Amino acid sequence: MTPLERRASASLASIFALRMLGLFLVLPVFALEARKYPGGEDPALLGLAMGIYGLTQGLLQLPFGMASDRFGRKRVIVLGLLIFAVGSFWAAAATDLTGLLIGRSVQGAGAVSAAVTALLADLTRDEVRTKAMALVGASIGLMFALSLVLAPLMAAAMGLSGLFVLTGALALLGVTVVVWGAPPAPPLVAGPARGRLKDVLSHAGLLRLNLGVFMLHAVQLAMWVAVPGLLVQAGLGKDHHWQVYLPAVLGSFVLMGGTFAMERRGHLKKVFLVAIALITVVQLGFLLQASGTPRLGVLAGLLFVFFCGFNVLEATQPSLASRLAPSAVRGTAMGVYNTLQSLGFFVGGWLGGYLVKTWGSQALFLSCAGAMLVWLLVALPMQAPSRSAPVRQTA
């Protein structure tokens, strides 16, 4: 990487990390802490308050991405982070569950993922794009693992409102990183085709990736409806689940370097397809564990393999999407991509809970394996994009 690319990757990964750390710190304790608020005894309202973030974010990723094509990446990112901070402080000041629901929905309205990813694509060459996206993915994964350890301790010390204050403060810190830390974005080139949605929705390669990111995140969230229960059945108390998650996440990062080497040798498609196949096999492994007596060692191994495949796909998919999309619609393309990602979370959580409640965890894992197999078949004809000219190298 050039100095500009290293600076862009580090600063934009830190924006994701600051925002996601605030979100992840809230999630492990939200369902328990929110019950203490008036209205918290209503499970339906509680679930809506927890999940509304993903819905509003999914609805607004595309408008934010299109706006970044027309008005500039940094302006849109700063606006989104400020909206996210307002939602966080609103939730911190909430005195009942309805206030929490409003705050969470405003948080989701700060949908900057598409604009941040598009800016990172603008500032990096194709040959290092996957490495840059992997740094973003690694920062998110690390924040997730860190939150599993810190969230219960911090919730006990400062309560849910204190966690929301911290989330808002981290978002404002992200604004300073955008303004002073991230390199300037390349100038926009005026033209009638900027941000045109039709060019994205008619692109076969982008459609494959959009289906893929929907499937991946639907499966990821759906499996988490049942995996904690399997760990408990295997003899690991819920307060100690991080002892499995954290090594699995960190260990999978160690293997990420092989992805970059394979990409440099022209084997990106093979790596991509193998990662999909690995997650398919993991779902079948969970199906076997759910059909008998779960064993902790087997579950830990399956989670390690899952995170290996998941992290590879988290790095390569946005990289491929940004490389396939014409520069004039890159923000729009990433907006569609992130919309499908958020909707995958929403559908995965809803459908996963329904499958477990109606037919049990075996039906859940069988459905997840089927979804991954469909994606594998759809992805088979994919073609890795050719490398484009280098980006400007001024700081």
Secondary structure, 3 states (H helix, E strand, C coil): CCHHHHHHHHHHHHHHHHHHHHHHHHHHHHHHHHHHCCCCCCHHHHHHHHHHHHHHHHHHHHHHHHHHHHHCHHHHHHHHHHHHHHHHHHHHHCCCHHHHHHHHHHHHHCCCHHHHHHHHHHCCCHHHHHHHHHHHHHHHHHHHHHHHHHHHHHHHHHHHHHHHHHHHHHHHHHHHHHHHHCCCCCCCCCCCCCCCHHHHHCCHHHHHHHHHHHHHHHHHHHHCCCHHHHHHHCCCCHHHCHHHHHHHHHHHHHCHHHHHHHHHCCCHHHHHHHHHHHHHHHHHHHHHHHCCCCCHHHHHHHHHHHHHHHHHHHHHHHHHHHHHCCHHHHHHHHHHHHHHHHHHHHHHHHHHHHHHHHHCHHHHHHHHHHHHHHHHHHHCCCCCCCCCCCCCCCC
